[in-house]
Amino acid sequence: MESLFIEIKEMIIDSLNLEDISVDEIETDAPLFGEGLGLDSIDALELGLAVKNRYGVVLSAESEEVRQHFFSVATLAAFINTQRAVSA
């Protein structure tokens, strides 16, 4: 799962144009929004689109579960793995 963590971190950096941040600076368990990485609601939309395009995961913006899945790199990776298993 470590490779998926790195892949997600790279996707975050690329899709949000975070040029001043490296993969190593994004903590796997740290919150992506607020006090953690400091992403905002616009970033959430862009990140959701990137996840959908890259992994084919369908997201519902109104779902409280989506917020939980996007809490950290670790929770996002677990969500992607679950969706992959369901689709297989």
C-alpha positions as CSV (number, residue, x, y, z in Angstrom):
1,M,0.0,0.0,0.0
2,E,3.1,2.2,0.4
3,S,3.2,2.7,-3.4
4,L,-0.4,3.8,-3.5
5,F,0.4,6.3,-0.7
6,I,3.2,7.8,-2.9
7,E,1.0,7.7,-6.0
8,I,-1.8,9.6,-4.1
9,K,0.7,12.2,-2.8
10,E,2.1,12.8,-6.3
11,M,-1.5,13.1,-7.6
12,I,-2.3,15.7,-4.9
13,I,0.8,17.7,-5.7
14,D,0.2,17.5,-9.5
15,S,-3.5,18.1,-9.5
16,L,-3.4,21.0,-7.1
17,N,-0.1,22.5,-8.5
18,L,1.6,22.4,-5.1
19,E,5.1,23.2,-6.4
20,D,6.5,24.0,-3.0
21,I,5.7,20.7,-1.4
22,S,7.4,17.3,-1.9
23,V,6.0,13.8,-1.5
24,D,8.0,13.4,1.7
25,E,6.4,16.5,3.3
26,I,2.9,15.1,3.1
27,E,2.3,12.9,6.1
28,T,0.3,9.8,5.3
29,D,-2.0,10.1,8.4
30,A,-2.1,13.9,8.6
31,P,-5.4,15.7,7.7
32,L,-5.5,16.9,4.2
33,F,-7.8,19.8,5.1
34,G,-7.6,22.5,7.8
35,E,-4.7,22.1,10.2
36,G,-2.9,19.4,8.2
37,L,-2.0,20.1,4.6
38,G,-4.3,23.1,4.6
39,L,-6.4,22.3,1.6
40,D,-9.7,24.0,1.1
41,S,-13.1,23.3,-0.5
42,I,-11.9,24.2,-4.0
43,D,-8.9,21.8,-3.6
44,A,-11.4,19.2,-2.5
45,L,-13.3,19.5,-5.8
46,E,-10.1,19.3,-7.8
47,L,-8.8,16.4,-5.9
48,G,-12.1,14.6,-6.2
49,L,-12.0,15.0,-10.0
50,A,-8.4,13.8,-10.1
51,V,-9.3,10.7,-8.1
52,K,-12.3,10.0,-10.4
53,N,-10.2,10.4,-13.5
54,R,-7.2,8.4,-12.3
55,Y,-9.0,5.6,-10.4
56,G,-12.5,5.6,-11.9
57,V,-14.0,6.1,-8.4
58,V,-17.4,7.7,-8.4
59,L,-17.9,10.2,-5.6
60,S,-21.0,11.8,-4.2
61,A,-20.3,15.4,-3.0
62,E,-23.2,15.3,-0.6
63,S,-22.1,12.1,1.1
64,E,-20.6,12.5,4.6
65,E,-18.6,9.3,3.9
66,V,-16.7,11.2,1.2
67,R,-15.4,13.6,3.8
68,Q,-14.2,10.7,5.9
69,H,-12.5,9.1,2.9
70,F,-10.7,12.3,2.0
71,F,-9.5,12.9,5.6
72,S,-5.9,11.8,4.9
73,V,-3.7,10.0,2.3
74,A,-4.2,6.8,4.3
75,T,-8.0,7.0,4.4
76,L,-8.1,7.9,0.7
77,A,-5.9,4.9,-0.2
78,A,-8.1,2.6,1.8
79,F,-11.2,4.0,0.0
80,I,-9.5,3.5,-3.4
81,N,-8.5,0.0,-2.6
82,T,-12.1,-0.8,-1.4
83,Q,-13.5,0.6,-4.6
84,R,-11.1,-1.4,-6.7
85,A,-12.1,-4.6,-4.9
86,V,-15.8,-3.9,-5.4
87,S,-15.3,-3.2,-9.1
88,A,-13.2,-6.4,-9.7
